[in-house]
Amino acid sequence: MKRRTRKSTYFPCKLDNLKQDVTKQFFNGSPDVAAKTVNTQHDKLLIIYMDYLVLEKEVQTNIISKAQGAKQLDYDTLKSSIPVTDIIELKTLNEIGSAMLEGYVILYTEKSQTCLAIPAPRIDQRKPEKAETESLIFGPRISFSESIDTNMNFIHKRLDTPTLAVEKFIVGDTIPSEVRLVYLSDIANDEAIQEMRSRLNSLKIDDAMESSALTQFIEDNSYSIFPQFLVTELPDRFCYSLKEGRVGLLVDKSPSGIIAPVSFFSFFQTTEDVYTRWNMGAFIRLMRIIAMILSITLTPTYVAALTYHYEIIPDALLVSLGHSRTRVPFPPLLEALILEFLIELIREAGARLPTKVGQTMGIVGGIVIGQAVVQAGFTSNILIIIVALSALASFTTPSYLMGSAIRIIRFPLMLFAGFWGFIGLIFSFAFIAIHLVKQRSLNFPYFVPIYPFQPRDFNNSFIRLPFLWSTKRAYSNRPKQIRRFPKPKR
């Protein structure tokens, strides 16, 4: 329970001294420290706790009343008199302060060599709700909550197996947070487990904050725009990944879980692909990948074609393009940058506003501003269509982090297309491909199954085959048990 490094207070000491030391030295004189002196049959008893962290009714009913009726105020007598488990003995001021922050009630009598800590935490939890960021049509829609105990309950209900392994870590020197490493011991790769352990143990940070923030401390390349760990708010997807041989992390006070190792194509998959029929799941997966490619290529291709490569445009379309651009005073690059920036402004404003207002803002704002900029001569009708298609295509990415990365990539691609045409585009795509090939996720290849080439993993990346043909887990995860179930005989 070690949390902070402060001067220790050794027992025995006077009740008033202990009260003063705890309040001033550890909690900086906080008014939330409740201290009560209770007269018992044998001696005075000091009770200290944080007012907003414990249940007042629990303190009055199960602690104070039972302590007053105890024959003696020693450890063994109080432990048998108070109907609460996990009672511990504390010897230093540092231990007392740490226990109070976890919802313990401290009991102490003068001349005693130790004090007792009795758990009575107030746990304010919101009810499980429907997932908002990762919406589904088929399958469980419940999301993680901010309580790590509730989240572990979700995991145990879905993975009712003795091979489910859970390891506890404390991350953060100033504000410690509990982190759970979760995996299936008979499936997960030992190298991945050990690597995750090593990264968590070597962390020297003041606060883990949240799951998305923690990934930035333990990922392989913090300078890359592409996420290397998958963050999900769906317990169902979390458990499915564990069954595939991956490892997971749960952070206390965070409503999402971390999955690793993952590949670039993992961010375009959902558990909904598995719940639907195989042919529909395969079509949707391929559609997402094609939409991602269109999202980053449509606008840069428009800029490159109108700036340097008019010859690739069909004659009929070239006439229409020339007519729509007669009133536009900007070059294609500046025109595209202005419109893409406006789209991003509308998208961000809609995300920050309340849900109903945000939806109205997105629809009305897009229609009104789009019509206005065309009539004002700031852009052409064709570019409005292209930018709208690019924005729609980016929304098909299930992962918000990967969708944001794709949105940002479009801007440097447009700059390269505007300065060097298709040569600049080819150079940009080559740079992105090399970067993805070199990228790692928990020391596992990131661009698998393209590189290293693993055609056996196409079923777990690009397409989805019938269950009768999907008897094996992805080779790229290096699971201990590669086979999910025996191949059916027909």
C-alpha positions in Angstrom: 0.0 0.0 0.0 3.0 2.2 -0.4 2.0 5.5 -2.0 4.1 8.5 -0.8 7.4 9.1 0.8 6.8 11.1 4.0 8.1 11.1 7.5 6.9 8.2 9.6 5.2 8.4 13.0 6.0 5.6 15.3 3.7 4.4 18.1 2.8 4.8 20.9 1.7 8.4 20.8 -1.1 10.6 22.1 -4.4 10.8 20.4 -4.2 14.5 19.7 -0.7 14.1 18.2 -1.8 11.4 15.9 -4.9 13.4 14.8 -2.7 16.5 14.1 0.0 14.6 12.3 -2.4 12.9 10.0 -4.3 16.0 9.2 -1.4 18.4 8.6 1.5 16.3 7.4 -0.3 14.0 5.1 -3.5 15.8 4.1 -2.3 19.4 4.3 -5.0 20.4 6.8 -7.9 19.2 4.7 -11.3 19.8 6.3 -12.5 16.4 4.9 -10.5 14.5 7.6 -13.0 13.4 10.2 -11.6 12.6 13.6 -13.8 11.4 16.5 -12.8 10.4 20.1 -15.1 7.7 21.5 -15.2 6.8 25.2 -15.2 3.0 25.8 -15.3 0.9 28.9 -11.6 0.7 29.2 -10.0 3.6 27.3 -10.5 6.4 24.7 -10.6 5.4 21.1 -9.6 7.7 18.2 -11.4 7.1 14.9 -10.0 8.9 11.8 -11.3 8.7 8.2 -11.8 10.7 5.1 -15.4 11.9 5.2 -16.2 11.6 1.5 -14.4 8.2 1.0 -16.3 6.1 3.6 -19.9 5.2 4.3 -21.0 7.1 7.4 -23.6 4.5 8.2 -21.0 1.7 8.1 -18.8 3.7 10.5 -21.6 4.2 13.0 -23.2 0.8 12.9 -20.4 -1.7 12.4 -17.4 0.1 13.8 -18.2 2.6 16.6 -21.0 0.7 18.2 -19.1 -2.6 18.1 -15.9 -1.0 19.3 -17.7 0.5 22.3 -19.1 -2.9 23.2 -15.7 -4.7 23.0 -14.3 -6.1 26.2 -10.8 -5.0 25.3 -9.4 -2.6 22.6 -6.6 -4.9 21.3 -6.2 -6.2 17.8 -7.6 -9.7 18.3 -10.6 -8.5 20.3 -11.6 -5.8 17.8 -11.1 -8.1 14.8 -13.5 -10.6 16.3 -16.0 -8.0 17.4 -16.3 -6.0 14.2 -18.1 -7.9 11.4 -15.8 -6.7 8.6 -13.1 -8.6 6.7 -9.7 -7.4 5.6 -8.9 -5.6 8.8 -5.2 -4.7 8.8 -2.6 -3.4 11.3 -0.6 -0.2 10.5 2.6 1.1 12.1 3.5 4.3 10.3 1.9 7.6 9.3 2.6 6.8 5.7 0.6 3.6 5.9 -2.3 5.4 7.7 -2.6 8.1 5.0 -2.5 5.6 2.2 -5.2 3.4 3.9 -7.4 6.5 4.4 -7.2 7.3 0.7 -8.5 3.8 -0.1 -11.6 4.2 2.2 -10.2 2.7 5.4 -11.3 3.8 8.9 -8.4 4.1 11.3 -8.8 3.1 15.0 -6.2 3.8 17.7 -5.9 3.8 21.5 -3.1 5.4 23.5 -0.1 3.2 24.4 -0.9 0.8 21.6 1.9 -0.3 19.3 -0.2 -0.3 16.2 -3.5 1.0 14.9 -6.2 -0.8 13.0 -7.5 0.0 9.5 -11.1 -1.2 8.8 -12.4 -1.0 5.2 -15.6 0.9 4.7 -15.2 2.5 1.2 -18.0 4.5 -0.5 -18.1 3.2 -4.0 -20.1 5.5 -6.3 -20.6 3.7 -9.6 -22.7 4.4 -12.6 -24.8 1.7 -14.0 -23.5 -0.1 -17.1 -24.6 1.8 -20.2 -24.7 1.3 -23.9 -21.4 2.0 -25.7 -21.3 5.3 -27.5 -18.0 5.4 -29.3 -18.2 1.9 -30.7 -21.8 1.4 -31.7 -23.0 -2.0 -32.8 -26.1 -3.4 -34.5 -25.5 -7.1 -33.5 -23.9 -8.4 -30.3 -23.6 -7.1 -26.7 -23.7 -3.3 -26.5 -22.8 -2.8 -22.9 -19.6 -0.7 -22.2 -17.0 -0.7 -19.5 -17.5 1.6 -16.5 -15.0 3.6 -14.4 -14.8 0.9 -11.7 -12.1 -1.7 -12.3 -14.0 -4.1 -10.1 -17.1 -3.8 -12.3 -15.0 -4.2 -15.4 -13.4 -7.4 -14.0 -16.8 -8.7 -13.3 -17.7 -8.2 -17.0 -14.6 -10.1 -18.0 -15.2 -13.1 -15.6 -18.8 -13.5 -16.8 -17.6 -13.8 -20.4 -14.5 -15.8 -19.7 -15.6 -18.4 -17.1 -12.4 -20.4 -17.2 -9.7 -21.2 -14.7 -7.0 -20.2 -17.2 -8.0 -16.5 -17.0 -5.0 -14.9 -15.3 -5.0 -11.5 -13.7 -2.0 -9.6 -12.4 -2.2 -6.3 -10.4 0.2 -3.3 -10.9 0.3 0.1 -9.2 1.2 2.8 -11.7 2.0 6.4 -10.8 4.3 7.8 -8.1 2.2 10.9 -7.2 -1.3 9.6 -7.9 -1.2 5.8 -7.9 -3.7 3.9 -10.1 -4.4 0.3 -10.2 -3.8 -1.5 -13.5 -4.8 -5.1 -14.2 -3.0 -7.3 -16.7 -5.4 -9.8 -18.1 -4.8 -12.8 -20.4 -5.6 -16.5 -20.9 -2.6 -18.4 -19.6 -3.1 -21.4 -22.0 -3.4 -19.2 -25.1 -1.5 -15.9 -24.7 2.1 -15.7 -25.9 4.6 -15.7 -23.0 6.8 -13.1 -24.7 3.9 -10.6 -25.0 3.0 -11.2 -21.3 6.6 -10.6 -20.2 7.0 -7.6 -22.4 3.9 -6.0 -21.0 5.0 -6.7 -17.4 8.4 -5.2 -18.1 6.9 -2.0 -19.5 4.5 -1.5 -16.6 7.2 -2.2 -14.0 9.6 0.3 -15.6 7.1 3.1 -15.8 8.2 6.2 -13.8 5.2 8.6 -14.2 3.2 10.7 -11.7 -0.2 9.6 -12.9 -1.6 7.0 -15.3 -4.7 9.2 -15.9 -6.6 7.0 -18.4 -6.3 4.1 -20.7 -5.6 6.2 -23.8 -3.0 8.2 -21.9 -1.3 5.1 -20.5 -0.9 3.6 -24.0 1.2 6.6 -25.0 3.7 5.8 -22.2 4.1 2.1 -23.0 3.7 2.0 -26.8 6.7 1.1 -29.1 6.9 4.4 -31.0 5.4 7.5 -29.3 6.3 9.7 -32.3 4.1 7.7 -34.8 0.7 9.1 -35.8 -0.7 5.5 -35.9 -2.0 3.9 -32.6 -0.1 0.8 -31.7 -2.5 -0.4 -29.0 -6.2 -0.9 -29.5 -8.4 1.0 -26.9 -12.0 -0.3 -26.7 -14.9 0.4 -24.5 -16.6 -3.0 -25.3 -16.0 -5.8 -22.8 -17.1 -8.2 -25.6 -14.3 -7.1 -27.9 -11.8 -7.1 -25.1 -12.7 -10.8 -24.3 -12.7 -11.8 -27.9 -9.1 -10.4 -28.3 -8.0 -12.4 -25.2 -9.4 -15.6 -26.8 -7.3 -14.8 -29.9 -4.1 -14.9 -27.8 -3.6 -11.2 -27.0 -3.2 -9.5 -23.6 -5.3 -6.8 -22.1 -5.0 -4.0 -19.6 -7.7 -2.4 -17.4 -7.0 0.9 -15.7 -8.9 1.9 -12.6 -11.2 5.0 -13.2 -11.1 4.4 -17.0 -14.1 3.2 -19.0 -12.0 1.4 -21.6 -9.6 -1.4 -22.0 -6.2 -1.8 -23.8 -5.5 -4.6 -26.2 -2.1 -5.7 -27.5 -0.4 -6.7 -29.7 -2.4 -5.5 -32.6 -1.8 -5.0 -36.3 -2.7 -2.0 -38.5 -5.7 -4.0 -39.9 -7.1 -4.8 -36.4 -8.4 -1.2 -36.2 -10.8 -1.9 -39.1 -12.4 -5.0 -37.5 -15.2 -5.3 -35.0 -16.8 -8.2 -33.2 -19.9 -7.4 -35.3 -18.1 -8.9 -38.2 -18.2 -12.3 -36.4 -21.8 -12.0 -35.3 -23.1 -11.4 -38.8 -23.0 -14.0 -41.6 -19.5 -14.7 -43.0 -20.3 -13.2 -46.5 -21.6 -10.0 -45.0 -18.8 -9.8 -42.5 -16.2 -10.2 -45.3 -17.9 -7.5 -47.4 -18.0 -5.0 -44.6 -14.3 -5.6 -43.7 -13.2 -5.1 -47.3 -15.4 -2.0 -47.6 -13.8 -0.4 -44.5 -10.3 -0.9 -46.0 -11.3 0.4 -49.4 -13.0 3.4 -47.7 -9.8 4.1 -45.8 -7.8 4.2 -49.0 -10.4 6.4 -50.7 -10.4 8.8 -47.7 -6.7 9.5 -48.0 -6.4 9.5 -51.8 -9.5 11.3 -53.2 -8.7 14.9 -52.3 -4.9 14.7 -52.9 -5.6 13.1 -56.3 -8.0 16.0 -57.2 -5.3 18.5 -56.2 -2.5 16.7 -58.2 -4.7 16.2 -61.3 -5.9 19.8 -61.5 -2.4 21.2 -60.7 -0.1 19.1 -63.0 -1.9 16.3 -64.7 -4.9 17.6 -66.7 -4.2 14.9 -69.3 -5.6 12.1 -67.1 -9.0 13.7 -66.8 -11.6 12.7 -69.4 -12.6 15.4 -71.9 -16.2 15.5 -70.8 -15.3 15.8 -67.1 -12.6 18.3 -67.9 -15.2 20.7 -69.4 -17.4 20.3 -66.3 -14.4 20.9 -64.0 -13.3 24.0 -65.9 -16.8 25.4 -65.8 -17.2 24.8 -62.0 -13.8 26.5 -61.4 -14.3 29.6 -63.4 -15.2 31.7 -60.4 -12.7 30.1 -57.9 -9.8 32.5 -57.2 -7.6 30.0 -55.5 -5.3 27.3 -56.8 -6.6 23.7 -56.3 -4.3 23.1 -53.3 -5.5 26.2 -51.3 -9.1 25.4 -52.3 -8.9 21.9 -51.0 -7.1 22.9 -47.8 -9.8 25.5 -47.0 -12.7 23.1 -47.6 -11.0 20.2 -45.6 -10.4 22.7 -42.7 -14.0 23.7 -42.8 -15.1 20.1 -42.7 -12.9 19.4 -39.7 -14.3 22.5 -37.9 -17.8 21.3 -38.4 -16.9 17.8 -37.3 -15.1 19.0 -34.1 -17.9 21.5 -33.2 -20.5 18.7 -33.6 -18.5 16.4 -31.3 -18.2 19.0 -28.5 -21.9 20.1 -28.6 -24.7 18.1 -26.9 -25.8 15.1 -28.9 -29.0 16.4 -30.4 -27.5 19.9 -31.0 -24.4 18.4 -32.5 -26.3 16.2 -35.0 -28.2 19.3 -36.1 -25.1 21.3 -36.3 -23.3 18.7 -38.5 -26.2 18.4 -41.0 -27.3 22.0 -41.2 -23.8 23.4 -41.0 -22.5 21.1 -43.8 -25.4 21.9 -46.1 -25.5 25.7 -45.4 -21.7 26.2 -45.5 -21.2 23.9 -48.5 -23.8 25.8 -50.5 -22.5 29.1 -49.4 -18.9 28.5 -50.3 -19.9 27.3 -53.8 -22.1 30.3 -54.5 -19.4 32.7 -53.1 -16.9 31.1 -55.5 -14.5 29.8 -52.9 -14.7 26.2 -54.2 -16.1 24.1 -56.9 -19.1 21.7 -56.8 -16.9 18.7 -57.7 -14.5 19.3 -54.8 -17.5 19.5 -52.4 -18.5 16.0 -53.6 -15.0 14.7 -53.2 -14.4 16.1 -49.7 -17.8 14.9 -48.6 -17.0 11.4 -49.8 -13.6 11.5 -48.1 -15.3 12.5 -44.8 -17.9 9.8 -45.1 -15.2 7.2 -45.8 -13.2 8.2 -42.7 -16.3 7.6 -40.5 -16.3 3.9 -41.5 -13.2 3.2 -39.4 -14.4 1.6 -36.1 -11.5 2.9 -34.1 -11.7 6.7 -33.3 -7.9 6.9 -32.8 -7.2 5.3 -36.3 -9.9 7.5 -37.8 -8.3 10.6 -36.4 -4.9 9.5 -37.8 -6.4 9.0 -41.3 -8.0 12.5 -41.1 -4.7 14.1 -40.3 -2.7 12.2 -43.0 -4.9 13.8 -45.7 -3.3 17.2 -45.1 0.4 16.4 -45.8 -0.7 14.3 -48.7 -2.5 17.3 -50.2 0.6 19.4 -49.7 2.8 16.9 -51.5 0.3 16.5 -54.3 0.0 20.3 -54.6 3.8 20.8 -54.8 4.9 17.8 -56.8 1.8 16.2 -58.3 1.6 12.4 -58.5 5.4 12.1 -57.9 4.7 13.7 -54.5 1.8 11.3 -53.9 3.9 8.3 -54.7 6.7 9.5 -52.4 4.1 10.0 -49.6 2.6 6.6 -50.0 6.0 5.0 -50.1 7.0 6.8 -46.9 3.8 5.7 -45.1 4.3 2.1 -46.3 7.9 2.0 -45.0 6.8 3.5 -41.7 4.0 0.9 -41.3 6.5 -1.9 -42.2 9.0 -0.7 -39.5 6.3 -0.2 -36.9 5.9 -2.6 -34.0 3.2 -3.3 -31.4 4.5 -4.8 -28.2 7.5 -5.9 -30.3 5.2 -7.8 -32.7 5.0 -6.8 -36.4 2.5 -4.1 -37.0 1.8 -4.5 -40.8 1.1 -8.2 -40.7 -0.1 -10.1 -42.7 1.3 -7.9 -45.5 4.7 -7.7 -43.9 5.8 -10.3 -42.9 3.7 -11.9 -45.5 1.2 -14.3 -43.8 -1.5 -15.4 -46.2 -2.9 -17.8 -43.5 -3.9 -14.7 -41.5 -5.9 -13.0 -44.3 -9.0 -14.6 -42.7 -8.3 -12.6 -39.5 -7.4 -9.3 -41.3 -9.1 -8.6 -44.7 -11.8 -11.1 -45.0 -14.0 -13.3 -42.9 -14.5 -17.0 -43.8 -17.2 -19.4 -42.5 -16.6 -20.7 -39.0 -16.0 -24.2 -40.4 -12.9 -22.8 -42.2 -11.8 -20.6 -39.3 -10.5 -23.3 -37.0 -7.1 -21.5 -36.3 -6.2 -18.3 -34.5 -4.0 -15.7 -36.2 -0.4 -16.9 -36.5 0.9 -13.4 -36.1 -0.2 -13.4 -32.4 1.9 -16.5 -31.8 -0.6 -18.1 -29.5 0.3 -21.3 -27.5 -2.8 -23.0 -29.0 -3.1 -22.2 -32.6 -6.3 -24.2 -33.2 -9.6 -22.9 -31.8 -11.4 -26.2 -32.3 -11.0 -29.4 -34.4 -11.9 -29.1 -38.0 -15.4 -30.6 -38.5 -15.7 -33.7 -40.6 -18.2 -33.7 -43.4 
